[in-house]
Amino acid sequence: MKPNYIALSIPVFFILIGVELLVCWLQGKKYYRLNDSLSNLAQGIGQQVTGIFFKIILGFGYIYLYNNYRFYTLPNTALVVFCMFLGVDFFYYWFHRMSHEINALWAAHIVHHQSEDYNLTVALRQSWFQGFFSMFFYYPLALIGCDPITFAALSSFNTLYQFWIHTQTIGKLGPLEWIFNTPSHHRVHHGSNPKYIDKNHAGSLIIWDRIFGTFQEEDEEVYYGITKPLNSWNPVWANFHYWAELWELAKKSPGIWNKILVFIMPPGWQPKELGGMQYPKEIDKTHYHKYDVRSSRSINSYSFFQFILLLVAASILLFVEKELASFQVYGIATGVILGLLAIGAYFENHRWAIWLDIFRLVLTLVILLTIEAEWLRYSSILFGISILVWAKMAFSKHPELV
């Protein structure tokens, strides 16, 4: 349906992350932690890799409605495209707002809010399955006559705009705060402070929050994350943990109607028999601490090294997947996801991460040997051998792995 503008922007993302890291170092700010940052980036890689298999399904509905049921065929004049951009941003606001107010949608969107830090890597922390819910909100644009290519471009721009607002290094921006979504506005949105929850849902323009009553000024220190912390670096669990919580709550809820309500009511809702609505509590600033697990320097070094190779592998896959057989795409994608899972397990000091890593490497190398492009096949084998040698050196003696 569309060029992958997000994938094309990956180099720019990492350049800007590097710039923010430099600014933080110069200012003595500790806005980055290796385990949290790589966990954020792992979610972004996972979203792009899983998106390979979902993009046809996600785009089909929009294209079908446009081709068969549109009321008009809108011309791509500057004025019309600007109006279509307003439409994309408007429907994004309602999708985003509903993702905070309906449990089933929050179960997908929650991934983006799990980080207890706030920096540019958080912008790339995305749910692997949110696209299944978001596309329905944009179908009115297909009926109006916004062609799929223009919609794809405007939607991607709306997503790309939101990258730069995930930072603490930029303060308030004066009059721009009245119209545009800014870092200050979006810091509020990521806050777990009760007064900040479910506020500032804007994509590019903050005007929708001001119009529909969900605007909140940044006027107290922001504590980032979700009210019940994830407390894990596991990227797979991050995408499923809230679904598991909803399932458990549904099993305990009396009556079929209450079980249904569990998935369509707001986060915190429970049947009155189980205590009724649970509202967020004020932050206990005295005892507040972020989830963290100490890992050795060699584990951190290996995990970072492995992450870079996984990033390269995922990036190559995004651009060459049409040239590969289905089993090769599935095999490499599985290897990338298992590698990201292994990184999370290393950061949590799980010894089984080593065995998962070995299985992932063997699987990936077997798949790569079937690829006809020799430069990719042989360079990947060399990469695989170097990783195995590094792993043997890095994890020969690590009593902290349990």
Backbone torsions as a table, in degrees:
resi	resn	phi	psi	omega
1	MET	NA	-32.1	-173.8
2	LYS	-153.2	153.6	169.3
3	PRO	-64.0	148.1	-179.3
4	ASN	-86.0	82.3	-178.6
5	TYR	-63.3	-31.2	179.6
6	ILE	-64.4	-45.8	179.1
7	ALA	-63.1	-39.8	179.6
8	LEU	-64.6	-23.8	-177.2
9	SER	-89.1	-3.1	-175.6
10	ILE	-53.5	-46.5	178.8
11	PRO	-58.9	-39.1	179.3
12	VAL	-65.0	-41.7	178.2
13	PHE	-54.7	-47.8	-174.7
14	PHE	-73.4	-30.1	173.5
15	ILE	-63.9	-44.3	-179.2
16	LEU	-68.9	-36.0	174.6
17	ILE	-62.0	-41.5	176.3
18	GLY	-61.4	-40.2	177.9
19	VAL	-63.8	-44.0	179.4
20	GLU	-64.1	-40.1	176.6
21	LEU	-58.9	-42.7	178.7
22	LEU	-63.3	-44.3	178.3
23	VAL	-61.0	-43.4	178.6
24	CYS	-61.8	-40.9	179.6
25	TRP	-65.3	-43.2	180.0
26	LEU	-66.1	-33.8	-178.4
27	GLN	-91.5	-4.1	-179.5
28	GLY	70.0	26.7	-179.6
29	LYS	-94.6	136.5	-180.0
30	LYS	-105.1	70.3	-179.2
31	TYR	-92.0	-7.9	-177.6
32	TYR	-120.0	138.8	166.1
33	ARG	-127.2	139.8	-174.5
34	LEU	-59.1	-48.1	-176.0
35	ASN	-64.8	-42.5	-179.9
36	ASP	-68.1	-43.0	-177.5
37	SER	-65.0	-45.1	178.5
38	LEU	-66.8	-32.2	175.5
39	SER	-63.9	-42.2	177.1
40	ASN	-61.4	-49.1	-177.6
41	LEU	-66.1	-31.8	177.3
42	ALA	-62.1	-38.5	178.0
43	GLN	-64.7	-38.2	178.4
44	GLY	-65.6	-43.0	177.4
45	ILE	-62.4	-45.6	179.8
46	GLY	-60.0	-39.1	179.3
47	GLN	-63.4	-43.1	-179.5
48	GLN	-68.4	-38.9	-178.8
49	VAL	-69.9	-47.3	178.5
50	THR	-66.3	-28.4	178.5
51	GLY	-62.9	-22.1	176.5
52	ILE	-57.5	-37.8	-175.2
53	PHE	-88.4	-18.2	-175.1
54	PHE	-101.5	-17.3	-167.8
55	LYS	-62.7	-35.7	179.4
56	ILE	-65.8	-43.7	179.1
57	ILE	-63.2	-44.5	-175.7
58	LEU	-66.9	-36.2	-177.9
59	GLY	-84.1	-17.3	-173.7
60	PHE	-60.8	-46.2	-176.2
61	GLY	-61.2	-44.6	-179.2
62	TYR	-63.5	-47.2	-178.7
63	ILE	-63.8	-40.9	-179.6
64	TYR	-62.7	-46.1	179.1
65	LEU	-63.8	-42.0	-179.1
66	TYR	-63.7	-44.3	-176.2
67	ASN	-71.6	-28.3	-170.7
68	ASN	-115.5	-21.8	-171.8
69	TYR	-132.9	9.3	-178.9
70	ARG	-68.2	144.4	-179.3
71	PHE	-80.9	-32.6	-177.1
72	TYR	-136.7	168.5	167.7
73	THR	-118.2	100.2	-173.9
74	LEU	-75.7	134.7	176.1
75	PRO	-75.4	150.9	-179.3
76	ASN	-89.6	54.4	172.8
77	THR	-79.8	164.0	-177.9
78	ALA	-58.9	-43.2	-178.4
79	LEU	-66.1	-43.1	-179.5
80	VAL	-65.7	-42.7	179.3
81	VAL	-63.2	-39.0	176.9
82	PHE	-62.3	-43.6	178.2
83	CYS	-64.3	-37.6	177.7
84	MET	-66.3	-35.9	175.9
85	PHE	-62.1	-42.8	176.3
86	LEU	-60.0	-38.9	178.6
87	GLY	-64.9	-44.4	178.0
88	VAL	-60.1	-45.2	-178.8
89	ASP	-66.8	-37.9	178.6
90	PHE	-63.0	-49.1	-178.6
91	PHE	-71.7	-28.5	173.7
92	TYR	-62.8	-42.1	178.8
93	TYR	-55.4	-46.4	-176.7
94	TRP	-71.8	-37.1	173.7
95	PHE	-60.7	-47.0	-177.4
96	HIS	-64.4	-42.9	179.8
97	ARG	-63.6	-45.4	179.3
98	MET	-65.4	-27.8	177.8
99	SER	-67.6	-16.1	175.6
100	HIS	-100.4	-12.1	-172.8
101	GLU	-115.2	-3.9	177.7
102	ILE	-127.3	123.9	-172.8
103	ASN	-55.8	-42.8	-177.4
104	ALA	-64.1	-35.2	177.6
105	LEU	-76.7	-37.8	178.0
106	TRP	-63.3	-31.6	179.8
107	ALA	-60.3	-30.8	176.3
108	ALA	-85.6	-44.9	-173.3
109	HIS	-73.4	-22.5	-174.1
110	ILE	-55.6	-27.8	-178.2
111	VAL	-55.4	-40.6	-176.6
112	HIS	-66.2	-20.4	-174.3
113	HIS	-104.0	2.8	-171.6
114	GLN	-75.1	-25.7	-176.4
115	SER	-66.7	136.3	177.1
116	GLU	-93.4	2.3	170.1
117	ASP	-105.3	172.1	177.1
118	TYR	-144.4	105.9	179.3
119	ASN	-155.3	-177.2	-173.3
120	LEU	-65.1	-21.8	176.6
121	THR	-67.8	-25.3	179.4
122	VAL	-64.3	-31.1	178.2
123	ALA	-59.7	-29.4	-177.3
124	LEU	-92.4	-1.9	177.2
125	ARG	-80.2	97.6	-172.9
126	GLN	-126.6	147.1	176.5
127	SER	-65.2	146.0	178.3
128	TRP	-80.7	-14.1	-172.0
129	PHE	-126.8	4.4	-175.8
130	GLN	-63.3	-29.8	-178.9
131	GLY	-58.6	-27.2	179.1
132	PHE	-63.9	-27.2	-177.8
133	PHE	-97.4	-29.5	-171.6
134	SER	-73.4	-35.8	-171.0
135	MET	-61.9	-32.2	-178.1
136	PHE	-60.0	-32.2	-177.3
137	PHE	-69.8	-21.3	-176.5
138	TYR	-96.5	-3.4	-177.0
139	TYR	-59.7	-32.6	175.4
140	PRO	-55.6	-32.0	178.9
141	LEU	-66.8	-35.3	176.7
142	ALA	-65.3	-40.7	-179.9
143	LEU	-68.2	-35.4	178.7
144	ILE	-67.7	-33.3	178.3
145	GLY	120.4	21.5	174.6
146	CYS	-79.2	111.1	-173.3
147	ASP	-65.2	151.1	-173.7
148	PRO	-56.7	-37.2	-178.3
149	ILE	-67.5	-45.1	178.4
150	THR	-64.7	-42.7	177.3
151	PHE	-58.7	-44.9	-179.2
152	ALA	-60.6	-43.4	-180.0
153	ALA	-64.6	-45.1	-178.4
154	LEU	-68.4	-39.3	178.2
155	SER	-64.0	-41.2	177.9
156	SER	-65.5	-40.8	177.8
157	PHE	-61.0	-41.8	179.3
158	ASN	-60.7	-39.8	177.8
159	THR	-68.2	-45.5	-178.7
160	LEU	-63.8	-36.8	178.4
161	TYR	-56.5	-38.5	-173.2
162	GLN	-74.4	-7.4	178.8
163	PHE	-61.9	-50.8	-170.4
164	TRP	-71.0	-16.1	-177.7
165	ILE	-83.5	-2.7	176.9
166	HIS	-90.7	67.0	-179.1
167	THR	-150.4	149.7	173.2
168	GLN	-101.4	-2.6	-175.0
169	THR	-85.1	-6.8	178.4
170	ILE	-116.0	126.4	179.8
171	GLY	-83.4	-155.1	179.7
172	LYS	-75.3	150.9	-169.8
173	LEU	-117.8	32.4	172.2
174	GLY	61.6	-135.0	-175.9
175	PRO	-59.8	-24.1	178.6
176	LEU	-61.6	-25.1	-178.9
177	GLU	-63.2	-21.9	-178.1
178	TRP	-74.9	-26.9	-173.2
179	ILE	-113.0	-45.3	-170.8
180	PHE	-99.7	153.3	169.3
181	ASN	-73.8	129.2	-173.5
182	THR	-126.2	170.0	176.5
183	PRO	-55.0	-40.2	179.5
184	SER	-62.2	-46.8	179.8
185	HIS	-62.5	-40.1	-174.9
186	HIS	-79.3	-24.9	172.0
187	ARG	-60.1	-41.0	176.2
188	VAL	-57.7	-45.2	-176.8
189	HIS	-60.3	-32.1	-178.4
190	HIS	-89.7	1.3	-178.5
191	GLY	-77.0	145.6	173.1
192	SER	-98.1	2.2	172.0
193	ASN	-59.6	134.8	-178.0
194	PRO	-52.1	-38.6	-178.1
195	LYS	-71.4	-17.1	-178.1
196	TYR	-95.9	-16.0	-174.5
197	ILE	-66.3	134.9	178.3
198	ASP	63.0	38.2	176.3
199	LYS	-121.6	157.1	172.9
200	ASN	55.4	66.0	-178.5
201	HIS	-85.7	5.0	-171.7
202	ALA	-57.5	153.1	168.7
203	GLY	-91.7	-82.3	178.3
204	SER	-99.8	-33.0	-173.7
205	LEU	-116.3	126.4	-178.7
206	ILE	-78.9	-6.1	-175.5
207	ILE	-59.8	-31.5	-178.3
208	TRP	-66.8	-40.3	176.9
209	ASP	-64.0	-39.6	179.1
210	ARG	-66.4	-38.2	-178.5
211	ILE	-72.0	-42.5	-171.3
212	PHE	-100.3	11.8	168.7
213	GLY	80.0	23.6	178.9
214	THR	-114.8	19.6	-179.1
215	PHE	-86.5	141.5	175.6
216	GLN	-142.2	127.0	176.2
217	GLU	-71.8	148.1	172.3
218	GLU	-79.5	104.1	-175.5
219	ASP	-133.0	8.5	171.5
220	GLU	-150.5	161.5	-178.3
221	GLU	-55.4	136.3	-178.4
222	VAL	-93.4	131.0	171.7
223	TYR	-106.9	117.1	-169.6
224	TYR	-88.3	158.4	177.6
225	GLY	114.1	-165.5	179.6
226	ILE	-109.1	160.7	-172.1
227	THR	-66.5	-29.4	172.4
228	LYS	-114.1	95.9	-171.2
229	PRO	-54.8	146.1	178.3
230	LEU	-65.3	-42.1	179.6
231	ASN	54.5	47.7	178.1
232	SER	-162.5	150.2	172.6
233	TRP	-103.9	10.6	-177.3
234	ASN	-77.7	113.4	-175.0
235	PRO	-69.6	-28.7	179.0
236	VAL	-73.3	-47.3	178.6
237	TRP	-61.0	-34.8	179.2
238	ALA	-58.7	-32.0	-178.7
239	ASN	-85.7	-13.5	-174.4
240	PHE	-122.0	-10.7	-170.6
241	HIS	-62.2	-38.5	-177.8
242	TYR	-73.7	-32.6	173.1
243	TRP	-60.6	-39.8	178.7
244	ALA	-64.0	-40.4	178.3
245	GLU	-64.0	-42.9	179.2
246	LEU	-64.2	-40.2	179.8
247	TRP	-62.9	-43.0	178.7
248	GLU	-64.8	-40.5	178.5
249	LEU	-65.8	-40.1	178.8
250	ALA	-63.2	-39.6	179.7
251	LYS	-63.4	-35.0	-178.6
252	LYS	-82.4	-18.4	-174.3
253	SER	-76.2	134.8	-179.2
254	PRO	-78.0	135.5	174.6
255	GLY	83.4	147.6	-176.7
256	ILE	-66.0	-35.3	-178.0
257	TRP	-66.1	-41.9	177.0
258	ASN	-63.1	-36.5	179.0
259	LYS	-64.6	-37.6	177.0
260	ILE	-69.0	-42.7	-178.4
261	LEU	-60.1	-30.5	178.9
262	VAL	-51.8	-36.9	-173.6
263	PHE	-91.3	-15.3	-177.0
264	ILE	-114.6	-8.0	177.1
265	MET	-86.7	170.0	-178.9
266	PRO	-70.1	158.4	173.3
267	PRO	-54.6	138.6	-178.7
268	GLY	97.3	-13.7	-179.0
269	TRP	-73.5	139.3	171.5
270	GLN	-141.0	154.3	172.7
271	PRO	-59.2	151.6	-178.2
272	LYS	-60.6	-26.5	178.2
273	GLU	-66.3	-21.6	-179.4
274	LEU	-106.3	7.9	175.9
275	GLY	119.2	-7.3	177.6
276	GLY	73.6	-166.1	-176.2
277	MET	-60.2	131.8	177.4
278	GLN	-106.7	113.9	-176.8
279	TYR	-93.7	150.1	180.0
280	PRO	-61.0	143.3	179.1
281	LYS	-94.3	155.7	176.3
282	GLU	-61.8	149.1	-179.6
283	ILE	-67.3	128.7	174.0
284	ASP	-84.0	89.8	-173.0
285	LYS	-65.4	-27.1	-179.0
286	THR	-68.0	-41.0	-175.8
287	HIS	-106.3	8.1	-177.5
288	TYR	-67.2	134.6	172.7
289	HIS	-152.7	152.3	178.7
290	LYS	-86.7	149.4	174.8
291	TYR	-64.7	132.4	179.5
292	ASP	-158.1	147.1	174.7
293	VAL	-131.8	125.9	179.9
294	ARG	-73.6	129.3	175.3
295	SER	-130.3	155.4	-174.0
296	SER	-69.2	163.7	179.3
297	ARG	-62.6	-38.1	-178.7
298	SER	-69.3	-36.6	175.7
299	ILE	-64.8	-44.1	178.1
300	ASN	-61.7	-42.1	-179.0
301	SER	-65.3	-45.3	179.2
302	TYR	-63.1	-43.5	-178.8
303	SER	-62.7	-40.4	178.5
304	PHE	-65.7	-44.6	178.7
305	PHE	-59.7	-45.5	179.9
306	GLN	-64.8	-40.3	-179.6
307	PHE	-61.2	-41.8	179.5
308	ILE	-59.7	-44.2	179.8
309	LEU	-66.6	-37.5	176.8
310	LEU	-65.7	-38.4	177.1
311	LEU	-62.2	-44.0	178.0
312	VAL	-62.6	-45.7	-178.7
313	ALA	-61.6	-44.3	179.9
314	ALA	-65.0	-39.8	-179.8
315	SER	-64.6	-42.9	177.8
316	ILE	-62.8	-42.7	-179.2
317	LEU	-59.5	-40.9	-179.2
318	LEU	-60.5	-30.8	-175.0
319	PHE	-97.8	-17.7	-177.3
320	VAL	-117.5	4.7	-173.0
321	GLU	-60.2	-28.1	179.2
322	LYS	-71.2	-18.2	-179.8
323	GLU	-91.6	-4.1	-176.2
324	LEU	-106.0	157.0	173.3
325	ALA	-71.7	158.8	-176.6
326	SER	-58.7	-43.7	-177.9
327	PHE	-65.4	-30.1	177.6
328	GLN	-70.0	-41.7	177.8
329	VAL	-63.3	-47.0	179.9
330	TYR	-63.4	-40.0	-178.5
331	GLY	-66.1	-45.8	179.9
332	ILE	-67.2	-41.7	178.8
333	ALA	-61.0	-42.2	177.6
334	THR	-62.6	-41.3	178.1
335	GLY	-61.3	-40.2	178.8
336	VAL	-64.4	-46.7	-179.4
337	ILE	-62.6	-42.5	178.3
338	LEU	-64.3	-35.9	177.0
339	GLY	-64.6	-41.6	177.4
340	LEU	-64.7	-38.5	177.1
341	LEU	-63.6	-39.3	179.3
342	ALA	-64.8	-40.2	178.7
343	ILE	-59.6	-46.2	177.6
344	GLY	-59.2	-39.5	-179.8
345	ALA	-68.9	-36.5	175.7
346	TYR	-61.8	-44.2	-179.3
347	PHE	-66.1	-20.8	176.1
348	GLU	-98.0	6.9	176.2
349	ASN	62.0	40.3	176.0
350	HIS	-93.8	125.4	-179.6
351	ARG	-66.0	-29.0	-179.1
352	TRP	-63.7	-13.7	177.6
353	ALA	-60.1	-34.7	-179.6
354	ILE	-63.4	-45.5	-178.6
355	TRP	-69.2	-36.6	175.2
356	LEU	-62.7	-40.4	179.8
357	ASP	-62.9	-43.1	179.8
358	ILE	-63.1	-45.5	178.2
359	PHE	-60.2	-43.5	-179.6
360	ARG	-61.9	-42.4	-178.9
361	LEU	-66.5	-42.8	179.3
362	VAL	-63.4	-45.7	179.2
363	LEU	-58.5	-47.5	-177.4
364	THR	-64.3	-42.9	-178.9
365	LEU	-65.5	-37.6	177.5
366	VAL	-62.7	-44.0	178.8
367	ILE	-64.9	-43.3	-177.5
368	LEU	-64.0	-31.7	179.1
369	LEU	-65.7	-18.6	179.7
370	THR	-88.1	-6.3	-177.3
371	ILE	-83.5	134.7	-175.1
372	GLU	-78.3	-25.0	179.7
373	ALA	-68.5	104.7	-171.5
374	GLU	-64.3	-37.0	-178.6
375	TRP	-60.6	-37.0	180.0
376	LEU	-75.9	-41.4	-177.0
377	ARG	-64.9	-49.9	-174.9
378	TYR	-74.6	-36.6	177.6
379	SER	-66.1	-34.5	179.9
380	SER	-70.1	-36.0	176.5
381	ILE	-62.6	-43.2	178.0
382	LEU	-61.9	-40.2	176.6
383	PHE	-61.1	-44.9	-178.9
384	GLY	-61.1	-43.8	178.6
385	ILE	-62.8	-42.5	-179.2
386	SER	-64.1	-35.5	178.7
387	ILE	-67.4	-43.0	179.8
388	LEU	-61.7	-43.0	177.8
389	VAL	-62.1	-44.3	179.6
390	TRP	-62.2	-41.0	-178.7
391	ALA	-64.0	-41.9	179.8
392	LYS	-61.6	-40.2	179.1
393	MET	-70.8	-44.5	-171.6
394	ALA	-71.7	-31.5	-171.7
395	PHE	-116.1	23.1	-179.7
396	SER	-66.0	-39.1	179.3
397	LYS	-138.0	102.2	178.6
398	HIS	-143.9	87.3	-178.4
399	PRO	-63.6	-17.9	-179.0
400	GLU	-74.4	-16.0	176.0
401	LEU	-77.7	123.4	-175.4
402	VAL	-126.6	NA	NA
